[in-house]
Amino acid sequence: MTRRANDTYAPTPRHEIAVVVGRTGSGKTELIRRVLAPAHPRRITIDVTGECEELYPNAHVAVGFPDALRALETWASRGLERWHLVAVLDAQESAALAATLVPIYRPGKKALSADLGGVCLECSELDVYLPVSGANATVTAAWTTVLARGRHASCSIIAATQRPAQVARIVTSQASRVIAFATHEPLDVQWLARVGGARYARAVRELGPFQSAWYHAGSGRVEVRNPDYTIAHQFRAHDGKDFSQTEIPGLAGSDI
């Protein structure tokens, strides 16, 4: 259900990439659980921490890639309109799942996400799968394909990270929405400035506890939202006088 902007949030559009940034305890998980994820009737939560079974007690739990694949193929054959899978996977198994949902393009090769009627892939700690350097090539190739082609194969992504500066650049280029909680970490501020400009980074630095700043890449709109997710303030990230790099610690000399 969509409500007026000043009342509450608008639901997440289908087939988008949303990245949630914030330190431990900032509110990332609650934001995803209460606001972003419910907008998707069919979704997979990749559990690398062991916490998701408690967060989603009504979800079907699959341990390992074969178990997760069996559940998804069953739901695809039945054409179920609504389901939620918590998949307990390691990094390599998550790559296998990603490659099945959105395969590297080959003529005639089908995407399981399309057979499912569209799916949202929800993951925490995106820096584990797509770090700037040092990752397993098999893992990063699968996740890069999901980011680059997922929307064309009816796949949305909701990803969270505590360390955005350690996430590969493809996330910056592909994200349609970036939602950030307050941070003063210079490298993370630089990352946010690359995504939405220095005005967006400045807004993130000035957030109060449990407030969040939502950057919509297509429109350049920024919404500062209260802890209850109502909109407190809106502005265009690139309209008017932008803040200079030197006004934000950590931005001086950076390429934004």
N, C-alpha and C positions, 0 to 999 in steps of 0.2 A: 504494500500500500504506500502511495506517495502522499506526503503531507507538505504543507507550506514550509518554506525554508526556515522560517523563524520558529516553527513548532518542533521539528525534529529533522532527522536525516532523510535523504532520498535513497532509495534502494540502489544497490550496485548494478550498473548495466551489465548485460551478459557479454561474455567473451572479452574481458578486459584483463589487464595486468595491474594489480594494486600491490604496492610495497609499503609495509608499515615499519617505521624506524623508531627505535627507542631503547633505552637501557632497561635492565631487569627491574620489574616492578613499576614501570611507567604506565602500563595499561594496554600494551599491545594485544595480549591474549584476550582480554576482556572485550576490546574493540572488535577484534575479529569474530569472537564467539557471539557477541550480542548484535552487531551491526552489519558487518560485511558478509559473513558466511550465510546467515539465514536467507539472504536474497537469492541463493542458489539452491534449487531443489535437489540436485544430484551433486554430491561432493565427496572428495577423498581427502582426509586429513593424514598427512605423513607424520608419524610419531617417532621422533628420534630421542625424546627425553623420557618417555614412559609416563607422561602426565596426562595424555589425552584421553585415556580410558576413563579417568575420573572426571575430566571436563565434559565429556560427551557420553554419559552413561547409557543413552538410548541408541548409540551407534553400533553397527556391526563391527567387530574387531577381527582383523586378519593378521596373523603373525607370519612374516616372510612373503616374498614375491609370489610363489605358486598359490598360496592360500588367497592372497588378494586378487590375483588374476582369475581364479575360479569364481569368486564372488562377483566380480565385474562382468564376466562373460555370462553368468547366469542372469544377472539383472538386465544385460543387453538383450538376451534372447527373450525375456519376458516383457520387455518394454516398460519397465517400471518408471513411473513419473517422479518418484521421490525416494531417495535413500541417502544414507550417510555411512561411509566406510572409514574406520580408523585403521590405517595400515602401519603396523610396527615393522619398520624397515631400516637397514643400514644404508649407507650412502650408495653402495654398489647396487643394492636391490631397488633403491629409489630411482636410480638411472634406468634400470630395466623397466620399471613401471612407466617412467616418463617416455621412454622410447616406444612402448606399446601404445600409449595414449596418443602420442603425436610422433609417428615414425619419421626418420630422415627420408626425404622425398624420393620415392621410386615410382615410376608409372605403374598403376594398378595396385599399389600397396595401400590398404585402408587403415584409417585411424580408429582405434577403439573408442576414442572420445566421441566421434561422430556416430558410431553404432549405439552408444549409450544415450544419444539424444542431447549431447552437450554435458560437460562436466566441469566442476571447479576443483582445481588442485590447490590444496591449502598446505603450506609448509612453514615451519619455523627455521630459524638459523640458515637463511639463504646463503650466507658466506661459507657454509660447509660445502655446498654444492657448486657454487660459482665464485670461488675466491679469485682475487686478482692474479695470484700465481701459486704454483706448487700443488695444484689439484690433479687428481687422477683424470686423464684425458677422456676415458670412457664416461665418467660421471659428468664432466662438464659438457661434452658433446651432446649428450641426451638432454640436459637441462637447457642448453643453448637453443636446441631445436624447438623445445616447448615454448621458449620465450619468443623466438623468431616466427614460428608458424602456428603456435597454439590457437590463436584467435581464428585462423582460417579453418582449423579442424574442430571448431566448437569447444575449445578448451579455454577456460579462464584460469588465472593464477592469483592467489592471495598469498603473499610471501612476507615473512617478518625477519628482521635482522637487528641485532644489537650493534653490529659493526658495519655500517653502510660503506665506509671508506675501504673496507676489505672485500667488497663485492665487485665483480667484473663489470666493465663499462657497458656491456650489453643491457644490463638491468636499467641503467640510466636512460639508454636510448629507446628502450621498448616500453617502459612503464607508462601507463596511461593515467595512473593516479599514484601520488606519493603522499602518505600520511605520516607526519612526524610529531613526536613528543619532544619536549624541551631538551636541548643539549648545548653544551659549550665546548665540546671536544673539537679542536680546530680541524682535524681531518674530516670529521663527520660534517661539520659546517661547510667545508669546501665541497663535499659530495652533494649536499643539499643545494648549494649555490649552482652547481653544474646542472642540476635537475631543473630548478625553478627560478634561478637568478638570485642575485644578492638580496633582493627585497624579501623573497621567501625565506632565505637563510636567516635574515635578521628577525623575521616574525617568529621563527622557531626558537631562536635564542631568548625571546622575550615572553615565551609562554609560561603560564602558571602551572601549578601541579595538576596533572591529569588533563590539562588542555591539550589540544592537538591542532596542527595546521595541515589542511588538506589542499594539495596542489593538483589541479586538473590540467593535464598537459594539453589537451585539445583546445581548451579555451584560455589557458593561462590564468584562470581564476584561482584565488586562494581564499579558503574559508577557515577562520579561526573558530574552533568549536570548544564549548565548555565541557566539563566532565560528564554531563548528561547528554552530550553530542548535539545540543542545540547550537545554532550559529551565533557567535558573539560579534563577529566582524568579518567583512568581506572586502577584497580589493583585487585589482588586476596586478599580477606579478610584474608585468613589464610596461605598465602605463606610467607616464609622468617621469619625474626624476628618480633614477635608480640610485640605490646606495652604492657608494664606491667600495672597492675592495678593501681599502685601508680603514674603512669604518667598522669592518668586522674582523676581529682577531682571527688570524689564520688564513685570511683571503689574500693578503698582500702578495702580489707576484704570481697568483694562481691563474690558471687558464680557464676563465668562465665566460 
